[in-house]
Amino acid sequence: MPATEQQLTITTGDATFSAIYARPANPTATVVVAHGAGAGMEHPFLRGFSDALNSLGLATLRFNFPYREAGRKFPDRPPLAIAAWRAAMDTARARAGAHGDRGPVWAAGKSFGGRMASMAVAEGMETAGLVYLGYPLHAPGKPEKLRDEHLYGLATPMLFLQGTRDTFATPDIMADVVSRIGPNAVLQWVEGGDHSFAVAGKKRPADEVGESLAAPVAEFIGSHS
């Protein structure tokens, strides 16, 4: 039986944004999914990723950050993005509770979305764990300016899925950062993948690329349940 979908509206402060809650029968966990800086929650990559998680028995709630909802190009500043994350997590817990689901609620995000999730957790947001779909460790060509300081204080389970050709995360630097976080952090490489996980010489539509990341994420979540 396919997952049932529900369109939601979430409010935090003066901002209102959309979300889609998708629930298969008897989910083992719920994953809140945030988009990257350049695309919203309806991007085929996120749709493919979320649909595949649903097929593996996990509920999902993917949402738009307020800037995307308002049609703006530039991402929200961290305080608003973190507030949106908190509101989305609260909504996911409420939806799970309404169905009597007792599984954990995880936070996952593509690039900017994952980074904002980690900053929200650093500021006290509760989650069973974090999944990064291409963590933006540094701007392309600027590995000297790392976005890592807040990561070292996080004790929650973390899975970093990274492409080996990702210009936002130089492989050796990424590996060093994850090793210094501690045993709660796991780094898994997608060979040949860029920041969007596209692999050179292997042309696939974005929804299939997103779908391909669901199995390792579901396995990691299952190993921490």
Residue pairs with C-beta under 8 A, 6 or more apart in sequence:
1 24
1 25
2 24
2 54
3 22
3 23
3 24
3 51
3 54
3 55
3 59
3 60
4 22
4 23
5 20
5 21
5 22
6 20
6 21
6 22
6 23
6 95
7 18
7 19
7 20
8 18
8 19
8 20
8 21
8 61
8 91
8 95
9 16
9 17
9 18
9 19
10 16
10 17
10 18
10 19
10 63
10 84
10 87
10 88
10 91
11 17
11 87
12 66
12 80
12 83
12 84
12 86
12 87
13 80
13 83
15 66
15 69
15 80
15 83
15 84
16 66
16 69
17 63
17 64
17 65
17 66
17 68
17 69
17 84
18 41
18 63
18 64
18 69
19 41
19 61
19 62
19 63
19 64
19 88
19 91
20 41
20 50
20 60
20 61
20 62
20 63
21 59
21 60
21 61
21 91
21 92
21 95
22 50
22 51
22 54
22 59
22 60
22 61
23 54
23 59
23 95
23 99
23 101
24 54
24 55
24 57
24 58
24 59
26 57
26 101
27 57
27 58
27 59
27 96
27 101
27 103
28 57
28 58
28 103
28 221
28 222
28 225
29 58
29 59
29 103
29 104
29 105
29 106
29 128
29 221
29 222
29 225
30 58
30 59
30 60
30 61
30 92
30 93
30 95
30 96
30 101
30 103
30 104
30 105
30 106
31 50
31 53
31 58
31 59
31 60
31 61
31 105
31 106
31 107
31 108
31 131
31 217
31 221
32 60
32 61
32 62
32 63
32 85
32 88
32 89
32 92
32 105
32 106
32 107
32 108
33 41
33 46
33 49
33 50
33 60
33 61
33 62
33 63
33 108
33 109
33 110
33 113
34 41
34 62
34 63
34 65
34 85
34 88
34 107
34 108
34 109
34 110
34 112
34 113
34 114
34 116
34 117
35 41
35 43
35 46
35 62
35 64
35 65
35 68
35 109
35 110
35 112
35 113
36 109
36 110
36 111
36 112
36 113
36 134
37 75
37 111
37 112
39 45
39 46
40 64
40 68
41 62
41 63
41 64
41 68
43 206
44 205
44 206
44 207
44 210
45 110
45 196
45 197
45 206
45 207
45 209
45 210
46 62
46 110
46 210
47 207
47 210
48 206
48 207
48 208
48 209
48 210
48 211
49 133
49 210
49 211
49 213
49 214
49 217
50 60
50 62
50 210
51 207
51 211
52 210
52 211
52 213
52 214
52 215
53 60
53 214
53 217
53 218
54 60
55 214
56 214
56 215
56 218
57 218
58 218
58 221
59 92
59 95
59 96
59 101
59 103
61 88
61 91
61 92
61 95
63 84
63 88
65 75
65 76
65 80
65 81
65 84
65 113
65 116
66 76
66 80
66 84
67 73
67 74
67 75
67 76
67 80
75 81
75 112
76 84
78 116
78 119
81 112
81 116
81 119
81 120
82 116
82 119
82 120
82 123
82 125
84 116
85 107
85 116
85 117
85 120
85 125
86 120
86 125
89 105
89 107
89 120
89 125
89 126
89 127
92 105
93 105
96 102
96 103
96 105
103 225
104 128
104 129
104 221
104 224
104 225
105 127
105 128
106 127
106 128
106 129
106 130
106 131
106 221
107 117
107 120
107 121
107 125
107 127
107 129
107 130
107 131
108 114
108 117
108 130
108 131
108 132
108 133
108 217
109 115
109 116
109 117
109 131
109 132
109 133
110 133
110 134
111 133
111 134
111 135
111 136
111 168
111 195
112 136
114 130
114 131
114 132
114 133
114 134
114 135
115 132
115 135
115 136
115 147
117 125
117 127
117 130
118 130
118 132
118 135
118 150
118 151
118 154
118 158
119 150
121 127
121 130
121 154
121 156
122 150
122 151
122 153
122 154
127 156
128 156
128 157
128 221
128 224
129 156
129 157
129 158
129 159
129 220
129 221
129 224
130 154
130 156
130 157
130 158
130 159
131 158
131 159
131 161
131 217
131 220
131 221
132 158
132 159
132 160
132 161
132 162
133 161
133 197
133 213
134 161
134 162
134 163
134 166
134 168
134 169
134 195
134 196
134 197
135 160
135 162
135 168
135 169
135 174
136 147
136 168
136 169
136 195
137 143
137 146
137 147
137 148
137 168
137 169
137 170
137 173
137 174
137 177
138 144
138 145
138 146
138 147
138 168
138 169
138 170
138 173
139 145
139 168
140 167
140 168
141 167
143 170
143 173
146 173
146 177
148 177
151 158
151 177
151 181
151 185
152 180
152 181
154 181
154 184
155 182
155 184
156 184
157 184
157 185
157 186
157 220
157 224
158 181
158 184
158 185
158 186
159 185
159 186
159 188
159 216
159 217
159 220
160 174
160 178
160 185
160 186
160 187
160 188
161 188
161 190
161 197
161 213
161 216
161 217
162 169
162 171
162 174
162 187
162 188
162 189
162 190
162 193
163 189
163 190
163 192
163 193
163 194
163 195
163 196
163 197
163 199
164 171
164 189
164 190
164 191
164 192
164 193
165 192
165 193
165 194
165 200
166 193
166 194
166 195
167 194
167 195
168 195
171 189
174 187
175 187
178 185
178 186
178 187
186 220
188 216
190 197
190 199
190 213
191 199
192 199
192 200
192 201
192 202
193 199
194 200
196 206
196 209
197 209
197 210
197 212
197 213
198 204
198 209
204 212
